[in-house]
């Protein structure tokens, strides 16, 4: 576009210059002298048109230069307008193109306030005399058990105090045998097996010291042992009657009584706890539970 305008401007300037030159040349041609003119007048007329043509040619050249300068000025103005139009277009394009969005940095989430910790429930006390059920894992007997032997068992049901669960069913109990009364070892006694538990796993998983006792008794041996001893004495008296000497009767009676006592010891009954059996137990000393 710019080159076309420049070429057109130059062509116009040259055409104008050529027109002026031709006009000046035409005007400078000598005219036909009048027949009645004299010789001096002819010479003067001859010199005047030549001088006038040269001046006209110079004036035409000057005018052509001025026209060329004007054409160049027009060309410069056109170039300036073209540059201004390009700058305006560039600015318009810059305004229409959206600027790239800045990367948004996510705001850190506001820290939520920690929920207030629930107040722990108040402690409860398992009072002395509280009854509960104990399930034995292994078998025990007054005939084989010895004081100090370790005993492991578990609660047969939940231990509850005022609706609060202190220990769950199946909670471990551990203790030891503290007393053994065997019908085979003691005449006239009641067979009994005493077990004291000293440790209990409570509901929150902790192990708490306790005093829980289980006592398993057998049938009384008093009547049976008396019959065995009397029976032995009677047998001894029969043996004594076979001896005429009174001394022999006394010795026979003593020997018969001793034999009856030995028989009573060897044939006495026992207190038994079978594996898997559930027995009642009692809390001998109060303890406190402060867990959940």
VENLINPE-V319268 format. One record per residue. N is the residue number from 1. PHI is phi in degrees with one decimal (* if undefined). D_FIRST is the distance of its C-alpha to the first C-alpha in Angstrom with 2 decimals. Layout:
BEGIN
n:N phi:PHI d_first:D_FIRST
n:N phi:PHI d_first:D_FIRST
END
This chain:
BEGIN
n:1 phi:* d_first:0.00
n:2 phi:-63.0 d_first:3.81
n:3 phi:-65.1 d_first:5.59
n:4 phi:-63.7 d_first:5.28
n:5 phi:-64.5 d_first:6.41
n:6 phi:-63.3 d_first:8.82
n:7 phi:-62.3 d_first:10.14
n:8 phi:-63.5 d_first:10.81
n:9 phi:-64.3 d_first:12.49
n:10 phi:-61.2 d_first:14.55
n:11 phi:-60.8 d_first:15.61
n:12 phi:-62.9 d_first:16.81
n:13 phi:-62.4 d_first:18.69
n:14 phi:-65.8 d_first:20.33
n:15 phi:-62.0 d_first:21.33
n:16 phi:-65.3 d_first:22.96
n:17 phi:-62.1 d_first:24.68
n:18 phi:-62.4 d_first:26.00
n:19 phi:-61.2 d_first:27.27
n:20 phi:-65.3 d_first:29.10
n:21 phi:-62.3 d_first:30.64
n:22 phi:-62.2 d_first:31.87
n:23 phi:-64.5 d_first:33.24
n:24 phi:-66.6 d_first:34.99
n:25 phi:-64.8 d_first:36.41
n:26 phi:-60.2 d_first:37.71
n:27 phi:-71.3 d_first:39.37
n:28 phi:-87.0 d_first:41.03
n:29 phi:-66.7 d_first:42.95
n:30 phi:-68.2 d_first:46.72
n:31 phi:-90.5 d_first:48.48
n:32 phi:-72.1 d_first:51.80
n:33 phi:-67.6 d_first:54.62
n:34 phi:-72.8 d_first:57.21
n:35 phi:-66.8 d_first:60.49
n:36 phi:-92.4 d_first:62.56
n:37 phi:-74.3 d_first:60.68
n:38 phi:-87.0 d_first:62.69
n:39 phi:-65.9 d_first:61.86
n:40 phi:-61.8 d_first:60.87
n:41 phi:-66.3 d_first:58.66
n:42 phi:-65.4 d_first:56.94
n:43 phi:-64.2 d_first:56.26
n:44 phi:-64.7 d_first:54.85
n:45 phi:-67.9 d_first:52.67
n:46 phi:-69.6 d_first:51.55
n:47 phi:-75.8 d_first:50.48
n:48 phi:-65.4 d_first:48.78
n:49 phi:-63.2 d_first:46.04
n:50 phi:-64.5 d_first:45.02
n:51 phi:-64.7 d_first:44.75
n:52 phi:-65.5 d_first:42.78
n:53 phi:-65.8 d_first:40.30
n:54 phi:-64.2 d_first:39.71
n:55 phi:-64.9 d_first:39.13
n:56 phi:-65.6 d_first:36.79
n:57 phi:-64.6 d_first:34.84
n:58 phi:-63.6 d_first:34.67
n:59 phi:-64.3 d_first:33.61
n:60 phi:-66.3 d_first:30.89
n:61 phi:-65.5 d_first:29.64
n:62 phi:-62.6 d_first:29.77
n:63 phi:-64.7 d_first:27.89
n:64 phi:-64.7 d_first:25.26
n:65 phi:-65.8 d_first:24.91
n:66 phi:-62.0 d_first:24.71
n:67 phi:-64.5 d_first:22.00
n:68 phi:-64.4 d_first:20.05
n:69 phi:-61.8 d_first:20.75
n:70 phi:-61.2 d_first:19.60
n:71 phi:-63.4 d_first:16.33
n:72 phi:-65.6 d_first:15.96
n:73 phi:-62.6 d_first:17.03
n:74 phi:-62.2 d_first:14.50
n:75 phi:-64.0 d_first:11.77
n:76 phi:-62.7 d_first:13.64
n:77 phi:-61.9 d_first:13.92
n:78 phi:-62.7 d_first:10.25
n:79 phi:-63.4 d_first:10.03
n:80 phi:-61.0 d_first:13.19
n:81 phi:-63.5 d_first:12.11
n:82 phi:-63.5 d_first:9.19
n:83 phi:-63.2 d_first:11.99
n:84 phi:-62.7 d_first:14.43
n:85 phi:-63.8 d_first:12.67
n:86 phi:-65.2 d_first:12.55
n:87 phi:-62.7 d_first:16.16
n:88 phi:-63.0 d_first:17.21
n:89 phi:-64.2 d_first:16.01
n:90 phi:-64.4 d_first:17.87
n:91 phi:-64.5 d_first:20.86
n:92 phi:-63.0 d_first:20.95
n:93 phi:-63.1 d_first:20.93
n:94 phi:-63.7 d_first:23.63
n:95 phi:-71.7 d_first:25.68
n:96 phi:-80.5 d_first:25.53
n:97 phi:-78.0 d_first:26.56
n:98 phi:-68.3 d_first:30.34
n:99 phi:-69.1 d_first:31.90
n:100 phi:-61.3 d_first:34.36
n:101 phi:-72.0 d_first:37.82
n:102 phi:-71.3 d_first:40.38
n:103 phi:-63.0 d_first:43.19
n:104 phi:-84.8 d_first:46.07
n:105 phi:-90.5 d_first:49.35
n:106 phi:-62.2 d_first:52.19
n:107 phi:-72.7 d_first:54.73
n:108 phi:-62.5 d_first:58.15
n:109 phi:-62.5 d_first:60.53
n:110 phi:-65.2 d_first:63.00
n:111 phi:-63.8 d_first:66.33
n:112 phi:-79.0 d_first:68.75
n:113 phi:-65.3 d_first:72.09
n:114 phi:-63.8 d_first:74.78
n:115 phi:-62.2 d_first:77.22
n:116 phi:-64.5 d_first:80.46
n:117 phi:-65.5 d_first:83.09
n:118 phi:-67.5 d_first:85.79
n:119 phi:-65.0 d_first:89.11
n:120 phi:-64.0 d_first:91.51
n:121 phi:-65.6 d_first:94.40
n:122 phi:-68.3 d_first:97.71
n:123 phi:-67.3 d_first:100.17
n:124 phi:-122.0 d_first:102.99
n:125 phi:-115.2 d_first:106.47
n:126 phi:-89.6 d_first:108.36
n:127 phi:-77.7 d_first:111.89
n:128 phi:-63.5 d_first:115.01
n:129 phi:94.6 d_first:116.71
n:130 phi:-62.5 d_first:113.49
n:131 phi:-97.4 d_first:114.10
n:132 phi:-149.2 d_first:111.68
n:133 phi:-113.6 d_first:111.79
n:134 phi:-121.1 d_first:111.43
n:135 phi:-105.3 d_first:110.75
n:136 phi:-90.0 d_first:112.28
n:137 phi:-85.4 d_first:110.44
n:138 phi:-116.9 d_first:113.49
n:139 phi:-90.4 d_first:117.23
n:140 phi:-139.2 d_first:119.77
n:141 phi:-148.1 d_first:123.59
n:142 phi:-68.0 d_first:126.39
n:143 phi:-78.3 d_first:127.94
n:144 phi:-114.7 d_first:125.07
n:145 phi:-74.2 d_first:123.05
n:146 phi:-129.3 d_first:123.72
n:147 phi:-55.8 d_first:122.91
n:148 phi:94.5 d_first:119.60
n:149 phi:-66.7 d_first:118.00
n:150 phi:-72.6 d_first:114.29
n:151 phi:-128.8 d_first:113.42
n:152 phi:-119.2 d_first:109.96
n:153 phi:-149.6 d_first:109.37
n:154 phi:-149.5 d_first:106.79
n:155 phi:-70.3 d_first:106.72
n:156 phi:-81.9 d_first:107.51
n:157 phi:-151.3 d_first:105.67
n:158 phi:-62.3 d_first:103.42
n:159 phi:-98.3 d_first:105.01
n:160 phi:-113.7 d_first:104.12
n:161 phi:-134.0 d_first:105.02
n:162 phi:55.4 d_first:104.21
n:163 phi:77.4 d_first:101.60
n:164 phi:-97.4 d_first:99.92
n:165 phi:-85.5 d_first:99.82
n:166 phi:-85.0 d_first:101.25
n:167 phi:-146.9 d_first:101.36
n:168 phi:-86.6 d_first:100.20
n:169 phi:-61.3 d_first:102.38
n:170 phi:94.5 d_first:102.48
n:171 phi:-61.9 d_first:102.15
n:172 phi:-73.0 d_first:103.93
n:173 phi:-122.1 d_first:107.33
n:174 phi:-136.9 d_first:109.09
n:175 phi:-169.5 d_first:112.58
n:176 phi:-156.2 d_first:115.92
n:177 phi:-76.3 d_first:119.46
n:178 phi:-111.0 d_first:121.61
n:179 phi:-153.2 d_first:125.01
n:180 phi:-131.5 d_first:126.78
n:181 phi:-119.6 d_first:130.14
n:182 phi:-103.1 d_first:131.38
n:183 phi:-68.2 d_first:134.27
n:184 phi:-85.5 d_first:135.21
n:185 phi:-113.4 d_first:135.63
n:186 phi:-133.2 d_first:137.23
n:187 phi:-77.8 d_first:140.23
n:188 phi:75.6 d_first:140.10
n:189 phi:-93.6 d_first:136.48
n:190 phi:-98.0 d_first:133.55
n:191 phi:-59.1 d_first:130.83
n:192 phi:-150.6 d_first:127.61
n:193 phi:-127.5 d_first:124.24
n:194 phi:-108.4 d_first:122.24
n:195 phi:-126.5 d_first:118.56
n:196 phi:-113.2 d_first:116.56
n:197 phi:-93.1 d_first:112.77
n:198 phi:-117.4 d_first:111.09
n:199 phi:-134.0 d_first:107.35
n:200 phi:-136.6 d_first:105.12
n:201 phi:-85.9 d_first:101.38
n:202 phi:-84.9 d_first:100.22
n:203 phi:-63.5 d_first:97.30
n:204 phi:-89.0 d_first:94.61
n:205 phi:93.7 d_first:95.55
n:206 phi:-80.4 d_first:97.59
n:207 phi:-101.3 d_first:101.14
n:208 phi:-115.9 d_first:103.62
n:209 phi:-69.4 d_first:107.25
n:210 phi:-138.1 d_first:109.65
n:211 phi:-135.8 d_first:113.37
n:212 phi:-123.2 d_first:113.84
n:213 phi:-120.8 d_first:117.12
n:214 phi:-123.2 d_first:118.25
n:215 phi:-124.5 d_first:121.98
n:216 phi:-112.1 d_first:123.22
n:217 phi:-114.1 d_first:126.99
n:218 phi:-111.4 d_first:129.40
n:219 phi:-73.1 d_first:132.76
n:220 phi:-64.3 d_first:135.61
n:221 phi:-100.9 d_first:138.00
n:222 phi:-62.7 d_first:140.94
n:223 phi:-66.3 d_first:143.03
n:224 phi:-65.7 d_first:142.29
n:225 phi:-66.6 d_first:143.06
n:226 phi:-62.7 d_first:146.34
n:227 phi:-63.9 d_first:147.41
n:228 phi:-67.7 d_first:146.59
n:229 phi:-70.3 d_first:148.55
n:230 phi:-61.1 d_first:151.52
n:231 phi:-60.1 d_first:151.50
n:232 phi:-68.2 d_first:151.70
n:233 phi:-66.8 d_first:154.55
n:234 phi:-62.1 d_first:156.50
n:235 phi:-63.4 d_first:156.07
n:236 phi:-67.2 d_first:157.37
n:237 phi:-65.6 d_first:160.38
n:238 phi:-63.0 d_first:161.24
n:239 phi:-62.4 d_first:161.14
n:240 phi:-68.0 d_first:163.38
n:241 phi:-65.3 d_first:165.92
n:242 phi:-76.0 d_first:166.43
n:243 phi:-109.5 d_first:167.74
n:244 phi:-67.8 d_first:171.14
n:245 phi:-71.0 d_first:170.48
n:246 phi:-62.6 d_first:168.96
n:247 phi:-60.9 d_first:166.86
n:248 phi:-66.7 d_first:165.31
n:249 phi:-66.4 d_first:164.34
n:250 phi:-64.2 d_first:162.51
n:251 phi:-62.3 d_first:160.64
n:252 phi:-62.9 d_first:159.76
n:253 phi:-63.7 d_first:158.37
n:254 phi:-64.1 d_first:156.21
n:255 phi:-63.2 d_first:154.91
n:256 phi:-66.1 d_first:154.16
n:257 phi:-64.3 d_first:152.21
n:258 phi:-63.7 d_first:150.19
n:259 phi:-65.0 d_first:149.39
n:260 phi:-67.0 d_first:148.26
n:261 phi:-66.1 d_first:145.96
n:262 phi:-63.9 d_first:144.35
n:263 phi:-65.6 d_first:143.86
n:264 phi:-65.4 d_first:142.25
n:265 phi:-65.1 d_first:139.72
n:266 phi:-72.2 d_first:138.73
n:267 phi:-109.0 d_first:138.32
n:268 phi:-70.8 d_first:136.48
n:269 phi:-87.1 d_first:133.30
n:270 phi:-131.1 d_first:129.77
n:271 phi:-92.2 d_first:126.81
n:272 phi:-122.5 d_first:123.78
n:273 phi:-126.2 d_first:120.02
n:274 phi:-79.7 d_first:118.32
n:275 phi:-63.3 d_first:114.72
n:276 phi:88.2 d_first:112.39
n:277 phi:-76.1 d_first:114.96
n:278 phi:-112.9 d_first:113.97
n:279 phi:-124.0 d_first:116.38
n:280 phi:-71.8 d_first:116.46
n:281 phi:-138.5 d_first:115.72
n:282 phi:-133.2 d_first:116.03
n:283 phi:-82.5 d_first:114.17
n:284 phi:-88.6 d_first:116.75
n:285 phi:-138.6 d_first:114.64
n:286 phi:-63.2 d_first:111.80
n:287 phi:-141.8 d_first:108.25
n:288 phi:-109.7 d_first:104.94
n:289 phi:-117.9 d_first:101.61
n:290 phi:-119.0 d_first:98.51
n:291 phi:-87.9 d_first:95.72
n:292 phi:-80.8 d_first:93.43
END
